[in-house]
Amino acid sequence: MRQLTSALLLISGLAFGQAPKNLKADVKLPKEPTYTSAPNGFPVFDTPAQVVNAFNYARRQEEKQMKLPANSLGTLSLPENYTKLSPAERALWLTNGERKARADVKYGTEKALGLPLEALETHLNAVAQAHAADMTTHNFFGHTSRDGRTALQRINAQTVFSGKCYEFMSRAENIYMFCYYSSDKPVLELPAFIVEQAIFSWLYQDAVVAWGHRETLLIQDKDASGGKGFQNNRGAVGSEGFLGVGLATRADYGPCSKMPGYQRVGHVVVMNLVDPAADCPYFLP
């Protein structure tokens, strides 16, 4: 059986902050199973060890590119229960790990803030999941819904994020598409570490969209482009912002290129970020 993979990602919105600077070039992984199951240096993870090795390799490459002190971004290790967490919980844990790894690291003249996100939010998860399902159900890949709504409009349609309970932030959404090709009938099952693949791509292989996904994941009170970030006026000062995660898969997914002799399956990941207001009732799972 022959197998191939490919990935695509997009970002919605502008953004601003005390955030780490962008890389100068994509970090391509060594073409070895220690780091990835893909033969082209892109992140395709089948084991927790590959996740750890890939992210630590990328941190070392970032230190070299940005002329940071060796090991200043620390070493990633996963908790024992990591594989028992839901994909959304893993996405929050890993995103926060990458944010905190850059706390007080000096990119040029300023130190990065490095605050973690506060939590997943139930309604924001629903927004992300609905958009993931919309894309796979209706065979498209993009930030605008089939009904014409933007990411901000989808978020604001949730009563919990309407009016004064939503504080504008220039970045709102990352999306990622992973295409799987097989000469046999493919299994309609999300890859085990699809969110890790998405996060790696957004953080370390994002030059094609001027590092917009990276800026979204690492945004603090501002982002690396100077856009508006979190006001951080809710709860403890040591965290800020909510995350929502959605996943979906479809056989013969149209946005995946056709390849003669292969059947295609598309997997999508949606991540939404929100800056919550200080005194509104949210739903944290």
WOQUIJO-V936026 format. One record per backbone hydrogen bond with DSSP energy under -0.5 kcal/mol. CO is the residue of the C=O (numbers start at 1). NH is the residue of the N-H. Records with the same first field share a line. If there is no record, write none. Layout:
CO: NH + NH
This chain:
2: 183
4: 181
6: 179
8: 177
10: 175
12: 172 + 173
15: 227
17: 19
18: 113
26: 28
30: 32
32: 35 + 36
38: 41
41: 29
42: 44
44: 37
45: 193
47: 51
48: 52
49: 53
50: 54
51: 55
52: 56
53: 57
54: 58
55: 59
56: 60
57: 61
58: 62
59: 63
60: 64
61: 65
62: 66
63: 68
64: 67
69: 72
71: 74
79: 82
81: 84 + 85
82: 85
86: 90
87: 91
88: 92
89: 93
90: 94
91: 95
92: 96
93: 97
94: 98
95: 99
96: 100
97: 101
98: 102
99: 102
100: 103
102: 105
105: 107 + 112
106: 108
107: 109 + 110
110: 107
112: 104
116: 240
119: 243
121: 125
122: 126
123: 127
124: 128
125: 129
126: 130
127: 131
128: 132
129: 133
130: 134
131: 135
132: 136
133: 137
134: 138
135: 140
143: 145
145: 148
149: 145
150: 154
151: 155
152: 156
153: 157
155: 158
157: 159
158: 161
159: 162
162: 165
163: 166
165: 277
166: 168
167: 275
170: 14
172: 273
173: 12
174: 271
175: 10
176: 269
177: 8
178: 267
179: 6
180: 265
181: 4
182: 263
187: 189
191: 194
193: 197
194: 198
195: 199
196: 200
197: 201
198: 202
199: 203
200: 204 + 205
201: 205
202: 214
204: 27
206: 209 + 211
207: 210
209: 212
211: 215
212: 216
213: 217
214: 218
215: 219
216: 219
220: 230
221: 229
222: 17 + 220
223: 17 + 226
227: 16 + 223
228: 16 + 170
236: 239
238: 116
241: 118 + 119
242: 274
243: 121
244: 272
246: 270
248: 268
250: 253 + 266
253: 256
259: 262
263: 182
264: 252
265: 180
266: 250
267: 178
268: 248
269: 176
270: 246
271: 174
272: 244
274: 242 + 276
275: 167
277: 280
280: 282
282: 284
283: 122 + 285
